[in-house]
Each structure stands twice: as structure tokens, then as C-alpha cells.
Amino acid sequence: MCPHDPACPHADAKDREAARTIATHPEQGWSLLCNGVVLFEDTGELLPDGGVIAPHRPTDMAVNAA
């Protein structure tokens, strides 16, 4: 699917967000990556197989106080 050399990470790879952007629509808040992933500005993702990755901003992670 990817014509780049080296090839972009597959949509099921952990580093899928490292794929190149091939279309961007900042006014709508999303970008299409070379691997078929739709990346939303809130960091949510729609995978080519219809799977969904919930937004995962670092600020959303719980911090445990010692």
C-alpha cells in the first residue's frame, strides 16, 4: 500500500502514527496517513479495518502519587 522507501508502518503496528500524511483537513480536525489510518486532532484514530483507538493524550494518563 505504501510507495515510500522505507515503507511506512502498517496500521496495526505500535508506531502507526509515524506514517506519512497524505491528506490533511485541519478545518475538520483529521488527517489521512499513508497506511490508511485516519488520525484525529484529539489523538483518536480510525483504523482501515474499522477499529477505533480512543484518544490517548499524555495528559489523559493517570499519575500515581507515591
N, CA and C atoms as a LAMMPS dump frame, in Angstrom:
ITEM: TIMESTEP
0
ITEM: NUMBER OF ATOMS
198
ITEM: BOX BOUNDS ff ff ff
-5.0000000000000000e+02 5.0000000000000000e+02
-5.0000000000000000e+02 5.0000000000000000e+02
-5.0000000000000000e+02 5.0000000000000000e+02
ITEM: ATOMS id mol type element x y z
1 1 1 N 0.813 -1.189 0
2 1 2 C 0 0 0
3 1 3 C 0.866 1.267 0
4 2 1 N 1.979 1.234 0.717
5 2 2 C 2.834 2.41 0.862
6 2 3 C 3.915 2.446 -0.229
7 3 1 N 3.998 3.555 -0.976
8 3 2 C 5.026 3.664 -2.013
9 3 3 C 6.348 4.242 -1.502
10 4 1 N 6.431 4.584 -0.225
11 4 2 C 7.63 5.225 0.314
12 4 3 C 8.732 4.216 0.594
13 5 1 N 9.975 4.715 0.581
14 5 2 C 11.126 3.881 0.89
15 5 3 C 11.946 4.599 1.96
16 6 1 N 12.013 4.106 3.154
17 6 2 C 11.447 2.857 3.651
18 6 3 C 9.926 2.982 3.817
19 7 1 N 9.283 1.847 3.806
20 7 2 C 7.821 1.824 3.878
21 7 3 C 7.334 2.335 5.231
22 8 1 N 6.167 2.944 5.219
23 8 2 C 5.542 3.43 6.45
24 8 3 C 5.088 2.239 7.291
25 9 1 N 4.972 2.423 8.605
26 9 2 C 4.498 1.337 9.469
27 9 3 C 3.07 0.935 9.101
28 10 1 N 2.764 -0.342 9.25
29 10 2 C 1.41 -0.838 8.983
30 10 3 C 0.436 -0.255 9.988
31 11 1 N -0.839 -0.289 9.651
32 11 2 C -1.883 0.261 10.518
33 11 3 C -1.983 -0.484 11.843
34 12 1 N -1.53 -1.738 11.899
35 12 2 C -1.609 -2.493 13.147
36 12 3 C -0.321 -2.426 13.975
37 13 1 N 0.654 -1.652 13.501
38 13 2 C 1.919 -1.5 14.228
39 13 3 C 1.762 -0.478 15.358
40 14 1 N 2.562 -0.619 16.398
41 14 2 C 2.506 0.331 17.52
42 14 3 C 2.889 1.741 17.089
43 15 1 N 3.769 1.857 16.102
44 15 2 C 4.21 3.174 15.638
45 15 3 C 3.455 3.646 14.4
46 16 1 N 2.188 3.215 14.253
47 16 2 C 1.384 3.532 13.065
48 16 3 C 1.269 5.03 12.821
49 17 1 N 1.337 5.85 13.87
50 17 2 C 1.219 7.299 13.717
51 17 3 C 2.438 7.917 13.027
52 18 1 N 3.501 7.148 12.859
53 18 2 C 4.709 7.642 12.196
54 18 3 C 4.592 7.607 10.674
55 19 1 N 3.51 7.04 10.151
56 19 2 C 3.306 7.001 8.697
57 19 3 C 3.15 8.426 8.162
58 20 1 N 3.483 8.61 6.912
59 20 2 C 3.392 9.934 6.298
60 20 3 C 1.943 10.357 6.093
61 21 1 N 1.713 11.645 6.237
62 21 2 C 0.39 12.216 5.999
63 21 3 C 0.204 12.383 4.502
64 22 1 N -0.918 11.874 3.976
65 22 2 C -1.171 12.027 2.536
66 22 3 C -2.331 12.979 2.256
67 23 1 N -3.161 13.242 3.257
68 23 2 C -4.241 14.229 3.129
69 23 3 C -4.49 14.808 4.509
70 24 1 N -4.699 16.107 4.558
71 24 2 C -4.956 16.741 5.837
72 24 3 C -6.125 17.709 5.712
73 25 1 N -6.958 17.719 6.719
74 25 2 C -8.113 18.616 6.764
75 25 3 C -8.188 19.227 8.159
76 26 1 N -7.288 20.183 8.452
77 26 2 C -7.243 20.763 9.796
78 26 3 C -8.542 21.467 10.176
79 27 1 N -9.262 21.975 9.194
80 27 2 C -10.528 22.64 9.495
81 27 3 C -11.58 21.653 10.007
82 28 1 N -11.384 20.36 9.681
83 28 2 C -12.282 19.304 10.147
84 28 3 C -11.65 18.473 11.269
85 29 1 N -10.362 18.678 11.505
86 29 2 C -9.694 18.029 12.618
87 29 3 C -9.197 16.623 12.359
88 30 1 N -8.869 16.281 11.109
89 30 2 C -8.367 14.939 10.833
90 30 3 C -7.361 14.945 9.695
91 31 1 N -6.554 13.865 9.675
92 31 2 C -5.573 13.64 8.608
93 31 3 C -5.596 12.169 8.222
94 32 1 N -5.329 11.889 6.954
95 32 2 C -5.226 10.518 6.459
96 32 3 C -3.756 10.18 6.312
97 33 1 N -3.349 9.089 6.941
98 33 2 C -1.965 8.645 6.852
99 33 3 C -1.806 7.632 5.724
100 34 1 N -0.586 7.443 5.28
101 34 2 C -0.268 6.554 4.169
102 34 3 C -0.72 5.112 4.418
103 35 1 N -0.769 4.708 5.67
104 35 2 C -1.145 3.335 5.998
105 35 3 C -2.661 3.15 6.125
106 36 1 N -3.435 4.193 5.792
107 36 2 C -4.887 4.098 5.818
108 36 3 C -5.521 4.512 7.128
109 37 1 N -4.726 4.91 8.106
110 37 2 C -5.239 5.344 9.399
111 37 3 C -5.718 6.789 9.281
112 38 1 N -6.914 7.061 9.832
113 38 2 C -7.393 8.432 9.949
114 38 3 C -7.051 8.876 11.365
115 39 1 N -6.249 9.924 11.46
116 39 2 C -5.77 10.444 12.737
117 39 3 C -6.512 11.732 13.036
118 40 1 N -7.179 11.778 14.201
119 40 2 C -7.941 12.955 14.592
120 40 3 C -7.107 13.836 15.494
121 41 1 N -7.417 15.134 15.518
122 41 2 C -6.592 16.071 16.297
123 41 3 C -6.665 15.817 17.795
124 42 1 N -7.672 15.1 18.263
125 42 2 C -7.728 14.759 19.686
126 42 3 C -6.917 13.501 19.995
127 43 1 N -6.171 13.005 19.024
128 43 2 C -5.301 11.826 19.041
129 43 3 C -6.058 10.511 18.929
130 44 1 N -7.365 10.554 18.699
131 44 2 C -8.105 9.339 18.398
132 44 3 C -7.751 8.882 16.988
133 45 1 N -8.007 7.606 16.702
134 45 2 C -7.675 7.053 15.391
135 45 3 C -8.777 6.134 14.906
136 46 1 N -8.984 6.131 13.605
137 46 2 C -9.872 5.186 12.94
138 46 3 C -8.993 4.331 12.044
139 47 1 N -8.986 3.029 12.285
140 47 2 C -8.133 2.111 11.539
141 47 3 C -8.826 1.675 10.253
142 48 1 N -8.056 1.23 9.258
143 48 2 C -8.645 0.824 7.978
144 48 3 C -9.668 -0.31 8.101
145 49 1 N -9.535 -1.152 9.118
146 49 2 C -10.475 -2.262 9.293
147 49 3 C -11.724 -1.85 10.071
148 50 1 N -11.851 -0.555 10.388
149 50 2 C -12.997 -0.05 11.124
150 50 3 C -12.778 0.011 12.618
151 51 1 N -11.626 -0.46 13.078
152 51 2 C -11.301 -0.392 14.5
153 51 3 C -11.096 1.04 14.95
154 52 1 N -11.273 1.266 16.227
155 52 2 C -11.148 2.604 16.797
156 52 3 C -10.11 2.584 17.907
157 53 1 N -9.254 3.59 17.92
158 53 2 C -8.307 3.804 19.008
159 53 3 C -8.769 5.078 19.708
160 54 1 N -9.073 4.97 20.986
161 54 2 C -9.546 6.125 21.749
162 54 3 C -8.443 7.178 21.846
163 55 1 N -8.824 8.443 22.022
164 55 2 C -7.814 9.484 22.214
165 55 3 C -6.868 9.099 23.351
166 56 1 N -5.588 9.417 23.156
167 56 2 C -4.571 8.988 24.113
168 56 3 C -3.512 10.059 24.326
169 57 1 N -3.969 11.232 24.724
170 57 2 C -3.053 12.306 25.041
171 57 3 C -2.296 11.971 26.313
172 58 1 N -1.038 12.368 26.414
173 58 2 C -0.269 12.088 27.636
174 58 3 C -0.918 12.691 28.88
175 59 1 N -1.641 13.789 28.719
176 59 2 C -2.289 14.423 29.869
177 59 3 C -3.486 13.618 30.37
178 60 1 N -3.969 12.657 29.571
179 60 2 C -5.099 11.827 29.979
180 60 3 C -4.681 10.652 30.855
181 61 1 N -3.378 10.404 30.939
182 61 2 C -2.896 9.267 31.73
183 61 3 C -2.906 9.631 33.213
184 62 1 N -3.303 8.687 34.01
185 62 2 C -3.346 8.906 35.449
186 62 3 C -1.927 8.896 36.014
187 63 1 N -1.696 9.771 36.948
188 63 2 C -0.399 9.843 37.619
189 63 3 C -0.612 9.367 39.053
190 64 1 N 0.151 8.363 39.431
191 64 2 C 0.047 7.838 40.79
192 64 3 C 1.016 8.571 41.697
193 65 1 N 0.491 9.134 42.753
194 65 2 C 1.34 9.816 43.733
195 65 3 C 1.927 8.791 44.678
196 66 1 N 3.174 8.953 45.019
197 66 2 C 3.833 7.999 45.915
198 66 3 C 3.635 8.351 47.36
